[in-house]
Amino acid sequence: MGSKRETRGFTLLELMVVLIIVAIVLTFAVPSFRTLILNQRINGLTDNLFNSLSYARSLALSNDEPVTVCPYSAPGSTTCGSNWSAGWIVVKQPPLGTSAVLNTTVLSAGGPTLKAVAYGGSASVSTITFNSRGLLSTPQVLLTACDSRGAAQARSILVYSTGGIQTSNKPGVAADGTTQLSCP
């Protein structure tokens, strides 16, 4: 009568093989995961800004009064800041009465940077105002979002004088499809 011995668990060799396979898979997965995260951050920023611009234009049309999108300066303030990378506010500016902040987006430090320039030029733009007819009261604006990868992966939003808003489909190229983007 022989005794049968049951074995449970893994041998040291089996465990080492599994760890080596996991290490090889992680070697290929981690850089792709980093790229995915950076793409999501820059796309999220441009999506949020696009939504804020669309909201501002819609309010200007429905309320028959100017609405401005400009850089964030301080909590609750209707005063525009100077750095788009800090975030932005949507401000209702009635002809009579006081201005009111309708929406605030604050960006975290270390995320993508944002700049706004006059479309076709290099002059910085500090406000984007839609008049009561939904038209742009300021020059056409090119907003560019950049991260640590530079202009090749930058995304943009173009705000036309007609009030139309367009995002870029291809990284590194403006929404018009021809202008190469540059980062600060």
C-alpha positions as CSV (number, residue, x, y, z in Angstrom):
1,M,0.0,0.0,0.0
2,G,1.7,3.1,-1.2
3,S,0.9,6.5,0.1
4,K,-0.1,9.1,-2.3
5,R,1.1,12.6,-1.6
6,E,-1.0,15.6,-2.7
7,T,0.9,18.7,-3.6
8,R,-0.5,22.1,-3.5
9,G,0.9,25.5,-4.6
10,F,3.6,26.5,-7.0
11,T,7.2,25.5,-7.3
12,L,9.8,28.2,-7.1
13,L,10.6,27.7,-10.8
14,E,6.9,28.2,-11.8
15,L,6.7,31.4,-9.8
16,M,9.9,32.7,-11.4
17,V,8.6,32.1,-14.9
18,V,5.3,33.9,-14.1
19,L,7.2,36.9,-12.7
20,I,9.4,37.1,-15.8
21,I,6.4,37.0,-18.1
22,V,4.7,39.8,-16.0
23,A,7.8,41.9,-16.2
24,I,8.0,41.6,-20.0
25,V,4.4,42.5,-20.4
26,L,4.8,45.6,-18.1
27,T,7.8,46.7,-20.1
28,F,5.7,47.1,-23.1
29,A,2.5,48.3,-21.4
30,V,3.8,51.1,-19.2
31,P,4.9,53.5,-22.0
32,S,1.6,53.0,-23.8
33,F,-0.3,53.7,-20.7
34,R,1.6,56.9,-20.1
35,T,0.8,58.0,-23.7
36,L,-2.9,57.2,-23.1
37,I,-3.0,59.3,-19.9
38,L,-1.3,62.3,-21.6
39,N,-3.8,62.0,-24.5
40,Q,-6.7,61.9,-22.2
41,R,-5.6,64.9,-20.2
42,I,-5.1,67.1,-23.3
43,N,-8.4,65.9,-24.9
44,G,-10.2,66.5,-21.6
45,L,-8.9,70.0,-21.5
46,T,-10.0,70.8,-25.0
47,D,-13.3,69.2,-24.5
48,N,-14.0,71.2,-21.4
49,L,-13.0,74.4,-23.1
50,F,-15.1,73.7,-26.2
51,N,-18.1,73.0,-23.9
52,S,-17.5,76.3,-22.0
53,L,-17.2,78.3,-25.3
54,S,-20.4,76.6,-26.6
55,Y,-22.2,77.4,-23.4
56,A,-21.1,81.0,-23.5
57,R,-22.3,81.4,-27.1
58,S,-25.6,79.7,-26.3
59,L,-26.2,82.0,-23.3
60,A,-25.3,85.1,-25.4
61,L,-27.9,84.1,-27.9
62,S,-30.7,83.1,-25.5
63,N,-30.2,86.0,-23.0
64,D,-29.6,88.6,-25.7
65,E,-26.5,89.9,-23.9
66,P,-22.7,89.6,-24.2
67,V,-21.0,86.6,-22.6
68,T,-17.2,86.4,-22.1
69,V,-14.8,83.5,-21.6
70,C,-11.5,84.6,-20.2
71,P,-8.6,83.3,-18.0
72,Y,-9.4,82.5,-14.3
73,S,-8.1,85.0,-11.8
74,A,-9.5,84.3,-8.3
75,P,-12.5,82.4,-6.7
76,G,-15.8,84.2,-7.4
77,S,-14.1,87.1,-9.2
78,T,-15.7,88.4,-12.4
79,T,-12.3,90.0,-13.3
80,C,-10.3,88.2,-16.0
81,G,-6.9,86.9,-15.2
82,S,-3.9,86.7,-17.6
83,N,-3.0,83.0,-17.7
84,W,-5.2,80.6,-19.6
85,S,-3.3,77.7,-18.1
86,A,-4.8,78.5,-14.7
87,G,-8.3,77.9,-16.1
88,W,-11.1,80.0,-17.3
89,I,-14.4,81.6,-16.4
90,V,-17.6,82.3,-18.2
91,V,-19.0,85.7,-17.3
92,K,-22.3,87.3,-18.2
93,Q,-21.9,91.0,-18.9
94,P,-25.3,92.7,-19.1
95,P,-25.4,96.2,-20.5
96,L,-27.0,97.4,-17.2
97,G,-26.2,95.8,-13.9
98,T,-23.3,93.8,-12.6
99,S,-21.4,91.0,-14.2
100,A,-21.9,87.5,-13.0
101,V,-19.7,84.4,-13.1
102,L,-21.7,81.6,-14.7
103,N,-19.1,78.9,-14.9
104,T,-15.6,78.4,-13.6
105,T,-13.0,75.8,-14.6
106,V,-9.8,75.7,-12.6
107,L,-6.9,73.7,-14.1
108,S,-4.4,71.8,-11.9
109,A,-0.7,72.6,-11.9
110,G,1.4,70.3,-13.9
111,G,-1.3,69.6,-16.5
112,P,-1.4,70.7,-20.1
113,T,-0.8,74.4,-20.8
114,L,-3.2,76.6,-22.7
115,K,-2.6,79.7,-24.8
116,A,-4.8,81.9,-26.8
117,V,-3.7,84.0,-29.8
118,A,-5.4,85.9,-32.6
119,Y,-5.9,83.5,-35.5
120,G,-3.3,84.1,-38.2
121,G,-1.2,86.2,-35.8
122,S,0.8,86.0,-32.6
123,A,-0.9,88.6,-30.5
124,S,-2.1,87.1,-27.2
125,V,-5.9,87.2,-26.6
126,S,-7.1,87.7,-23.1
127,T,-10.9,87.5,-23.6
128,I,-13.3,85.8,-26.0
129,T,-16.6,87.6,-26.1
130,F,-19.8,86.6,-27.9
131,N,-22.3,89.4,-28.5
132,S,-26.1,89.2,-28.2
133,R,-26.3,87.7,-31.7
134,G,-23.7,84.9,-30.9
135,L,-21.0,86.5,-33.0
136,L,-17.5,86.9,-31.8
137,S,-16.8,90.5,-30.7
138,T,-13.1,89.9,-30.5
139,P,-10.7,88.8,-33.3
140,Q,-10.8,85.1,-34.3
141,V,-9.0,83.1,-31.7
142,L,-6.8,80.0,-31.8
143,L,-6.5,78.3,-28.5
144,T,-3.7,75.7,-28.2
145,A,-3.4,73.1,-25.5
146,C,0.1,71.6,-25.1
147,D,1.8,69.1,-22.8
148,S,5.3,67.9,-22.2
149,R,5.4,66.2,-25.7
150,G,5.4,69.6,-27.5
151,A,3.7,70.9,-30.6
152,A,3.5,67.5,-32.3
153,Q,0.8,66.3,-29.9
154,A,-0.8,69.7,-29.2
155,R,-4.6,70.1,-29.8
156,S,-6.4,73.3,-30.7
157,I,-9.8,75.1,-30.8
158,L,-10.5,77.7,-33.4
159,V,-13.3,80.3,-32.6
160,Y,-14.4,82.0,-35.8
161,S,-15.9,85.6,-36.1
162,T,-19.2,84.0,-36.9
163,G,-19.2,82.4,-33.4
164,G,-18.5,78.9,-34.8
165,I,-16.2,76.8,-32.7
166,Q,-14.1,74.0,-34.2
167,T,-11.6,71.5,-32.6
168,S,-8.6,70.0,-34.3
169,N,-9.0,66.5,-35.5
170,K,-5.3,65.8,-35.8
171,P,-2.7,66.5,-33.1
172,G,-0.1,69.1,-34.0
173,V,-2.4,70.8,-36.6
174,A,-4.9,73.6,-36.0
175,A,-8.6,73.1,-36.5
176,D,-8.4,74.7,-40.0
177,G,-6.4,71.6,-41.0
178,T,-3.4,73.5,-42.4
179,T,-1.8,75.6,-39.7
180,Q,1.0,73.9,-37.7
181,L,0.6,74.5,-33.9
182,S,3.3,75.9,-31.7
183,C,3.7,75.6,-28.0
184,P,5.0,78.1,-25.5
